[in-house]
């Protein structure tokens, strides 16, 4: 029960930090640019999952084949490129 509560508190704390950080970033520059850069969160999440799977296999059990790594990499590139297109005036 305590571990579930801890996960909940950490989750909500990180969500609040994300919200404040996004609003601060938007106050510094355009919202479109900030949203486009938010696409990097998928790349960062993928890297963290990969690292945690290798270092903490007891908690993270993800299979990484060469094909899956390539597919995930292309997907992240397409997401970032699509969000970057919202910044440009094509």
N, C-alpha and C positions, 0 to 999 in steps of 0.2 A: 504493500500500500504506500509506503514512504517513497519508494523509487518512482512510482507513478506520479505522485505529487511533485517530486523533484523535476521530472521530465516536463510536467505541465508548467511549473514555475519558470524553468529555463526557457521553454518554448515561448511563453508570453513575454518574458523579459527580452528575448531576442527580437520578437515581433515589434515591441515598443521601440527598441533601439533602431530597428530598420525604418520604422515610420518616422521617427525624429530625424534620422539621417537623410532620408529621402526628402523630407520637407526642407531641411537645411540646404541640401544640394540644389533643390529647385529654387530656393531664394537666392542662390549665388549665380545661377545661369538659367538657361531656358529649360522648360519642362520636357520638351521633345528630346533634347540632348541627354538629359538625365534618364529618361525612359529607355533611350537607345542603349546607353551604357548599362542599364539594368539587365540587359541580355547577357552580360558577363557573369551574372549570378549562376547561370547554368554551367558555364565552364568551371567556375570556382567550386560549385557543388560536385561536379564530376571528379575534379582533382581530389577534393577532400574524401569522397567516397573511395576512390582508388587507394589513397594513402591509408585510410583507416582500415580498409579491407586487408591490406598487406601487413599493417602493424598490429591490428586488433582483430584477428580472425575469429575470436570467440564471440564478439559482439556483431561483427559485420561479415556476412557470408554471401558475397557477391562473386559471381563467375565472370572473369574477363578473358574472352577469347580474342584473337586478332581481328576476326570479323566484327565482333561486338565493339571493340575499341574503334575500329574504322567507322562503323555506323554511327556511334555516339559522337565521334569527332565531326563527321559531316553534318550531323543534325545540329550540333552546337554552332558550327560555321554558318549554316543556313539561318538559324534563329538570329544570330548577331548581324548577319548581312541584311535580313529582312527588317530588323529594328533600325539598322543604320540607314536604310532607304527612307525611313520616316523622317530622318533629319534633313536629307537632301531634297531639293525641289526639282525632281525629274518630271 
